[in-house]
Amino acid sequence: MDPLKLRPTRLTALMCQLTARQKQVVVMLARGMSDKEASQLLSITIGVYRRHVYNACSRLKLENRIQLIVLYAMVKGIEKVS
């Protein structure tokens, strides 16, 4: 799925499908934190952190973490697409 082709209401609905932990992980990705920094902040292993990223991408049918960051940015209004 290409997040750039979705309407704003669909973007928000997609983000609502994530668990609370997956949302935390997305925010940390968007802030540019490394896997190591984010996993330490959440008190989990890097492997568990990466699994949360993978699960979030899978749940939203995204191909990679970059698309996840773009989706988050669009939902938060950072990137306006017409």
ZIHUBEL-V668149 format. One record per residue. N is the residue number from 1. RES is the residue in one small letter. SS is DSSP state (a for helix, b for strand, c for the rest). Layout:
n:N res:RES ss:SS
n:N res:RES ss:SS
This chain:
n:1 res:m ss:c
n:2 res:d ss:c
n:3 res:p ss:a
n:4 res:l ss:a
n:5 res:k ss:a
n:6 res:l ss:c
n:7 res:r ss:c
n:8 res:p ss:a
n:9 res:t ss:a
n:10 res:r ss:a
n:11 res:l ss:a
n:12 res:t ss:a
n:13 res:a ss:a
n:14 res:l ss:a
n:15 res:m ss:a
n:16 res:c ss:a
n:17 res:q ss:c
n:18 res:l ss:c
n:19 res:t ss:c
n:20 res:a ss:a
n:21 res:r ss:a
n:22 res:q ss:a
n:23 res:k ss:a
n:24 res:q ss:a
n:25 res:v ss:a
n:26 res:v ss:a
n:27 res:v ss:a
n:28 res:m ss:a
n:29 res:l ss:a
n:30 res:a ss:a
n:31 res:r ss:c
n:32 res:g ss:c
n:33 res:m ss:c
n:34 res:s ss:c
n:35 res:d ss:a
n:36 res:k ss:a
n:37 res:e ss:a
n:38 res:a ss:a
n:39 res:s ss:a
n:40 res:q ss:a
n:41 res:l ss:a
n:42 res:l ss:a
n:43 res:s ss:c
n:44 res:i ss:c
n:45 res:t ss:c
n:46 res:i ss:a
n:47 res:g ss:a
n:48 res:v ss:a
n:49 res:y ss:a
n:50 res:r ss:a
n:51 res:r ss:a
n:52 res:h ss:a
n:53 res:v ss:a
n:54 res:y ss:a
n:55 res:n ss:a
n:56 res:a ss:a
n:57 res:c ss:a
n:58 res:s ss:a
n:59 res:r ss:a
n:60 res:l ss:c
n:61 res:k ss:c
n:62 res:l ss:c
n:63 res:e ss:c
n:64 res:n ss:c
n:65 res:r ss:a
n:66 res:i ss:a
n:67 res:q ss:a
n:68 res:l ss:a
n:69 res:i ss:a
n:70 res:v ss:a
n:71 res:l ss:a
n:72 res:y ss:a
n:73 res:a ss:a
n:74 res:m ss:a
n:75 res:v ss:a
n:76 res:k ss:c
n:77 res:g ss:c
n:78 res:i ss:c
n:79 res:e ss:c
n:80 res:k ss:c
n:81 res:v ss:c
n:82 res:s ss:c
